[in-house]
Amino acid sequence: MDKKQMSESDICMKYIDPAIEKAGWDIKKQVRREVSFTDGKILVYGKTVKRGKQKRADYILYYQNNLPLAIIEAKDNKHSINDGMQQAIEYGETLDIPFIFTSNGDGFTFRDEDRSEKEIGLNNFPSPSELWEKYKKVKSITKEEEEKMVTSHFYYDPIDDKIPRYYQRIAINRTVEAIAKGEKRNLLVMATGTGKTLTAFQIIHRLRSSWRPNGKKPRILYLADRNILIDQTRTNDFKPFSKVMTKVGKRKADKAYEVYMALYQGLTGNEDWKNIYKQFSEDFFDLIIVDECHRGSARADSAWREILTYFKSSTQIGMTATPKETKKVSNIDYFGEPVYTYSLKQGIEDGFLAPYRVLKVTMNIDDGYRPVKGKLDMKIHEPIPDGVYSTKDFDRNLVIDERTKEVAKKISDYLKNTDRFAKTIVFCVDIDHANRMRQALINENTDLVKENKKYIMKITGDDKEGKAQLDNFIDPSKRYPVIATTSKLMNTGVDAKTCKLIVLDSTIKSMTEFKQTIGRGTRIDEPNGKHYFTIMDFRKVTSLFADPDFDGDPVQSIIYTGGEVEEPEGENGETIEEGERVLVSPDISIRENSDNEVRKYHINNVDVKVINETVQYLDSSGKLITESLTNYTKKGIEKEYRSMEDFISKWNIVDQKRALIEELQQEGIIFEALKQEVGGQYDPFDLILHVAYGEKPISRKERAKKVKKDNYFDKYGTKAKKVIDALLDKYSDEGIENLEDARVLQVNPLVEFGRPLEIMKLFGGKVAYGKMIKELELRIYA
């Protein structure tokens, strides 16, 4: 066969595979073909959900299963030898793979670690050992002990069959490399829902198998600040360590284990005898991993920092989705710049995290409510201080009963219109607010509360019954609780995989807290119908999405120069301004400072109503947009095509209409959603002409009817014309995509005319049948 006529697959099989095998690569163990390394971004509009294309490398070459060395981008021989290099370089940067090759079957273009490019013959492809030596040079691996650690293998359970995703592999490899080179402090930044504990497990496994500090197996301490984080980790990702692992507790240290898990609160106390960690020698632990390190260890005077300082000779890893960087607090100053960062935006782009849409709810009192003169507190019967109260004051300084009820009604109405059993977290100002919100929601949903009293639960730090239901809330197999009201307890570390609705009825100013709160909804659970989640915002909190810091790389805000750093926190975790303190009484909370005293007042009989709702959704570039689908589509089409004539020209010349439709969908144009707005009887061609250029749409049925009346196909025999009529009926019912697929001949009513090849013979064979389909398309869209 002429090489120019060969397909890409033929080129791979006849030229590329033999070349790399001849160079010494094990085709079965070291070479993977057609490697999809993303899941494809989830595109959402209205109730329409669609997956985008997966990113796929033609070849990835591995030194061993966790150490990819090279990417090969293959093309057919009609392309030049270096075609596809730019895409391959982009993939290499994403996958942390240093060596890039392209090939069209004539040879290879090789991009070396110094970024120079050169052509090499098919017989000169480098061997695994040659590329490994180059890799060691790139990574500055110079010692035998370093190489041993870097080449340690992942843990693999064939029953579980859980292989790290590409970004987890990078995080694990970079951390192991850093420790192999003697780095004592390391920071990993990975978005919520991207598998930090699995990453930690694999790091520990590889270090236990290859690292021998002081000639012995490493002893490891895994720190967290909540029991649920420890328990989830022990029973799930860390389960293979069960025989050598213990949870430190009851003020007693058992030194017979290798992996220790502990709450930092369980290791420290106000009195010295409560500092259980001091029962261990200062050099007892070789590795300490701090989960959710933004929550405590960032502060120089925190309990975690106390523990880390005591075990200062240990290697330490901080893991978080949101490094804490403020004027007073810095993760980066302690742990150093992140070894690796995998952001929420990247996770959504790759299709590993759920995208979100935002429902902003505005009430008539949001911009300012001023009590009428003489308005009394409904509990203590004192006058309400005069002033203008807004969203930042509601439920913190001023409780308006009607507002709480209106929020509860809006949440309930939304669930009634979508799914009343969609797991929902309502974030409130404080515990008192969470309790009142629970009551208001119960009153809006009495029918389901009668069926099960746990339909709505308050899950806060002070409520034993509520906290006991946390595991059931996050368990996809448990139906109840469905709605959880909370303040701060659930805004971090809670793996609520099926959570579909996040309600923000608390003012959030901290970017760290905002990211953590949003992170409760980012996990995908396709078996349970969770592809995206909705954020219902009553406090204008989602304006933080527009902040450049929302998904940027972590930037250090301060450098410690010694001395104490204090960031006081309230009982529920909220930051309190200097000079303030929080007092709690049975009925009211008092915030007291040096100037005045402000009570939390309770009032009712206020006219509160929703006056506006705005829906925002993520566009193809990951930005939140607020506009109608038709306007968004019009802008997208106008960006791609200068005029209607340009679009029609492209439509008519493409070999496959479905390929163009797919291309447009990748740009964020969701035809299923457009059909819901404009009409399901129109195909993509008419939807675009109507939405983008104002043309009156013609239904598929009308187009098919017009072609049937046309005498253009009279040149074919009677049976062939019946086949064409059947194809037009298929187009009328299902659209142009099926018309272009030869498999349409295998279904009713086409199957009645014979087997596919027999039908094609009615038109003169396979090529002639393809020509007829093109003619048919031209007549349809004439």
Secondary structure as the mmCIF struct_conf table of DSSP 4:
data_model
#
loop_
_struct_conf.conf_type_id
_struct_conf.id
_struct_conf.beg_label_comp_id
_struct_conf.beg_label_asym_id
_struct_conf.beg_label_seq_id
_struct_conf.end_label_comp_id
_struct_conf.end_label_asym_id
_struct_conf.end_label_seq_id
HELX_RH_3T_P HELX_RH_3T_P1 LYS A 3 GLN A 5
HELX_RH_AL_P HELX_RH_AL_P1 GLU A 8 ILE A 11
HELX_RH_PI_P HELX_RH_PI_P1 CYS A 12 ILE A 16
HELX_RH_AL_P HELX_RH_AL_P2 ASP A 17 LYS A 22
TURN_TY1_P TURN_TY1_P1 ALA A 23 GLY A 24
TURN_TY1_P TURN_TY1_P2 ILE A 27 GLN A 30
STRN STRN1 VAL A 31 SER A 36
BEND BEND1 THR A 38 THR A 38
STRN STRN2 ILE A 42 TYR A 45
TURN_TY1_P TURN_TY1_P3 GLY A 46 LYS A 47
STRN STRN3 THR A 48 ARG A 51
HELX_LH_PP_P HELX_LH_PP_P1 LYS A 53 LYS A 55
STRN STRN4 ARG A 56 GLN A 64
TURN_TY1_P TURN_TY1_P4 ASN A 65 ASN A 66
STRN STRN5 LEU A 67 ALA A 74
TURN_TY1_P TURN_TY1_P5 ASN A 77 LYS A 78
BEND BEND2 HIS A 79 HIS A 79
TURN_TY1_P TURN_TY1_P6 ILE A 81 GLY A 84
HELX_RH_AL_P HELX_RH_AL_P3 MET A 85 LEU A 95
TURN_TY1_P TURN_TY1_P7 ASP A 96 ASP A 96
STRN STRN6 PHE A 99 SER A 103
BEND BEND3 ASN A 104 ASP A 106
STRN STRN7 PHE A 108 ARG A 111
TURN_TY1_P TURN_TY1_P8 GLU A 113 ASP A 114
BEND BEND4 ARG A 115 ARG A 115
STRN STRN8 GLU A 117 ILE A 120
HELX_RH_3T_P HELX_RH_3T_P2 LEU A 122 ASN A 124
HELX_LH_PP_P HELX_LH_PP_P2 PHE A 125 SER A 127
HELX_RH_AL_P HELX_RH_AL_P4 PRO A 128 VAL A 138
TURN_TY1_P TURN_TY1_P9 LYS A 139 SER A 140
BEND BEND5 LYS A 143 LYS A 143
HELX_RH_AL_P HELX_RH_AL_P5 GLU A 144 VAL A 150
TURN_TY1_P TURN_TY1_P10 THR A 151 THR A 151
HELX_LH_PP_P HELX_LH_PP_P3 SER A 152 TYR A 155
TURN_TY1_P TURN_TY1_P11 PRO A 158 ASP A 160
HELX_RH_AL_P HELX_RH_AL_P6 TYR A 166 ALA A 180
TURN_TY1_P TURN_TY1_P12 LYS A 181 GLY A 182
STRN STRN9 ARG A 185 MET A 190
TURN_TY1_P TURN_TY1_P13 THR A 192 GLY A 193
BEND BEND6 THR A 194 THR A 194
HELX_RH_AL_P HELX_RH_AL_P7 LYS A 196 SER A 210
HELX_RH_3T_P HELX_RH_3T_P3 PRO A 213 GLY A 215
BEND BEND7 LYS A 216 LYS A 216
HELX_LH_PP_P HELX_LH_PP_P4 LYS A 217 ARG A 219
STRN STRN10 ILE A 220 ALA A 224
BEND BEND8 ASP A 225 ARG A 226
HELX_RH_AL_P HELX_RH_AL_P8 ASN A 227 THR A 235
TURN_TY1_P TURN_TY1_P14 ASN A 236 PHE A 238
HELX_RH_3T_P HELX_RH_3T_P4 LYS A 239 VAL A 244
STRN STRN11 MET A 245 LYS A 247
STRN STRN12 GLY A 249 GLY A 249
TURN_TY1_P TURN_TY1_P15 LYS A 250 ARG A 251
STRN STRN13 LYS A 252 LYS A 252
TURN_TY1_P TURN_TY1_P16 LYS A 255 ALA A 256
BEND BEND9 GLU A 258 GLU A 258
STRN STRN14 VAL A 259 LEU A 263
HELX_RH_AL_P HELX_RH_AL_P9 TYR A 264 LEU A 267
BEND BEND10 ASN A 270 GLU A 271
HELX_RH_3T_P HELX_RH_3T_P5 ASP A 272 LYS A 274
HELX_RH_3T_P HELX_RH_3T_P6 ILE A 276 GLN A 279
BEND BEND11 PHE A 280 PHE A 280
TURN_TY1_P TURN_TY1_P17 GLU A 282 ASP A 283
BEND BEND12 PHE A 284 PHE A 284
BEND BEND13 ASP A 286 ASP A 286
STRN STRN15 LEU A 287 VAL A 290
TURN_TY1_P TURN_TY1_P18 ASP A 291 ALA A 298
BEND BEND14 ARG A 299 ARG A 299
TURN_TY1_P TURN_TY1_P19 ALA A 300 ASP A 301
BEND BEND15 SER A 302 SER A 302
HELX_RH_AL_P HELX_RH_AL_P10 ALA A 303 TYR A 310
TURN_TY1_P TURN_TY1_P20 PHE A 311 SER A 313
BEND BEND16 SER A 314 SER A 314
STRN STRN16 THR A 315 THR A 320
BEND BEND17 ALA A 321 THR A 322
STRN STRN17 GLU A 325 GLU A 325
BEND BEND18 THR A 326 LYS A 328
STRN STRN18 SER A 330 SER A 330
HELX_RH_AL_P HELX_RH_AL_P11 ASN A 331 PHE A 335
BEND BEND19 GLU A 337 GLU A 337
STRN STRN19 PRO A 338 TYR A 342
HELX_RH_AL_P HELX_RH_AL_P12 LEU A 344 ASP A 350
TURN_TY1_P TURN_TY1_P21 GLY A 351 GLY A 351
BEND BEND20 PHE A 352 LEU A 353
STRN STRN20 TYR A 356 MET A 363
TURN_TY1_P TURN_TY1_P22 ASN A 364 ASP A 367
STRN STRN21 TYR A 369 TYR A 369
HELX_LH_PP_P HELX_LH_PP_P5 PRO A 371 VAL A 372
TURN_TY1_P TURN_TY1_P23 LYS A 373 GLY A 374
STRN STRN22 LEU A 376 LEU A 376
TURN_TY1_P TURN_TY1_P24 MET A 378 ILE A 380
STRN STRN23 PRO A 383 PRO A 383
HELX_LH_PP_P HELX_LH_PP_P6 ILE A 384 ASP A 386
BEND BEND21 GLY A 387 GLY A 387
STRN STRN24 TYR A 389 TYR A 389
TURN_TY1_P TURN_TY1_P25 THR A 391 ASP A 393
STRN STRN25 PHE A 394 PHE A 394
TURN_TY1_P TURN_TY1_P26 ASP A 395 ASN A 397
STRN STRN26 LEU A 398 ILE A 400
HELX_RH_AL_P HELX_RH_AL_P13 ASP A 401 ASN A 417
BEND BEND22 THR A 418 THR A 418
TURN_TY1_P TURN_TY1_P27 ARG A 420 PHE A 421
BEND BEND23 ALA A 422 ALA A 422
STRN STRN27 LYS A 423 PHE A 427
BEND BEND24 VAL A 429 ASP A 430
HELX_RH_AL_P HELX_RH_AL_P14 ILE A 431 GLU A 444
HELX_RH_AL_P HELX_RH_AL_P15 THR A 446 GLU A 451
HELX_RH_3T_P HELX_RH_3T_P7 LYS A 453 TYR A 455
STRN STRN28 ILE A 456 LYS A 458
TURN_TY1_P TURN_TY1_P28 GLY A 461 ASP A 462
HELX_RH_AL_P HELX_RH_AL_P16 LYS A 464 ALA A 468
TURN_TY1_P TURN_TY1_P29 GLN A 469 GLN A 469
HELX_RH_AL_P HELX_RH_AL_P17 LEU A 470 ILE A 474
TURN_TY1_P TURN_TY1_P30 PRO A 476 SER A 477
STRN STRN29 ILE A 483 THR A 486
BEND BEND25 SER A 487 LYS A 488
TURN_TY1_P TURN_TY1_P31 LEU A 489 MET A 490
BEND BEND26 ASN A 491 GLY A 493
TURN_TY1_P TURN_TY1_P32 LYS A 497 THR A 498
STRN STRN30 CYS A 499 LEU A 504
BEND BEND27 SER A 506 SER A 506
HELX_RH_AL_P HELX_RH_AL_P18 MET A 511 ILE A 518
HELX_RH_3T_P HELX_RH_3T_P8 GLY A 519 GLY A 521
STRN STRN31 ASP A 525 ASP A 525
HELX_RH_3T_P HELX_RH_3T_P9 GLU A 526 ASN A 528
TURN_TY1_P TURN_TY1_P33 GLY A 529 GLY A 529
STRN STRN32 LYS A 530 LYS A 530
BEND BEND28 HIS A 531 HIS A 531
STRN STRN33 PHE A 533 ASP A 537
BEND BEND29 PHE A 538 LYS A 540
HELX_RH_3T_P HELX_RH_3T_P10 VAL A 541 ALA A 546
BEND BEND30 ASP A 547 ASP A 547
TURN_TY1_P TURN_TY1_P34 PRO A 548 ASP A 549
BEND BEND31 PHE A 550 GLY A 552
HELX_LH_PP_P HELX_LH_PP_P7 ASP A 553 PRO A 554
BEND BEND32 GLY A 562 GLY A 563
STRN STRN34 GLU A 569 GLU A 569
TURN_TY1_P TURN_TY1_P35 GLU A 571 ASN A 572
BEND BEND33 GLY A 573 GLY A 573
STRN STRN35 THR A 575 THR A 575
TURN_TY1_P TURN_TY1_P36 GLU A 578 GLY A 579
STRN STRN36 ARG A 581 VAL A 584
BEND BEND34 PRO A 586 ASP A 587
STRN STRN37 SER A 589 GLU A 592
BEND BEND35 SER A 594 ASP A 595
STRN STRN38 GLU A 597 ARG A 599
STRN STRN39 TYR A 601 ILE A 603
STRN STRN40 VAL A 610 LEU A 618
TURN_TY1_P TURN_TY1_P37 SER A 620 SER A 621
BEND BEND36 GLY A 622 GLY A 622
STRN STRN41 LEU A 624 ILE A 625
BEND BEND37 GLU A 627 GLU A 627
HELX_RH_AL_P HELX_RH_AL_P19 LEU A 629 GLU A 640
BEND BEND38 ARG A 642 SER A 643
HELX_RH_AL_P HELX_RH_AL_P20 MET A 644 ILE A 653
BEND BEND39 ASP A 655 ASP A 655
HELX_RH_AL_P HELX_RH_AL_P21 LYS A 657 GLN A 666
TURN_TY1_P TURN_TY1_P38 GLU A 667 GLY A 668
HELX_RH_AL_P HELX_RH_AL_P22 PHE A 671 VAL A 678
TURN_TY1_P TURN_TY1_P39 GLY A 680 GLN A 681
BEND BEND40 TYR A 682 TYR A 682
HELX_RH_AL_P HELX_RH_AL_P23 PRO A 684 TYR A 693
HELX_LH_PP_P HELX_LH_PP_P8 GLU A 695 PRO A 697
HELX_RH_AL_P HELX_RH_AL_P24 ARG A 700 LYS A 709
BEND BEND41 ASN A 711 ASN A 711
HELX_RH_3T_P HELX_RH_3T_P11 TYR A 712 LYS A 715
BEND BEND42 TYR A 716 TYR A 716
HELX_RH_AL_P HELX_RH_AL_P25 THR A 718 GLU A 734
HELX_RH_AL_P HELX_RH_AL_P26 ILE A 736 LEU A 739
TURN_TY1_P TURN_TY1_P40 GLU A 740 GLU A 740
HELX_RH_3T_P HELX_RH_3T_P12 ALA A 742 GLN A 746
BEND BEND43 VAL A 747 VAL A 747
TURN_TY1_P TURN_TY1_P41 ASN A 748 PRO A 749
HELX_RH_3T_P HELX_RH_3T_P13 LEU A 750 PHE A 753
HELX_RH_AL_P HELX_RH_AL_P27 PRO A 756 LYS A 761
TURN_TY1_P TURN_TY1_P42 LEU A 762 GLY A 764
BEND BEND44 GLY A 765 GLY A 765
HELX_RH_AL_P HELX_RH_AL_P28 LYS A 766 ILE A 780
TURN_TY1_P TURN_TY1_P43 TYR A 781 TYR A 781
#
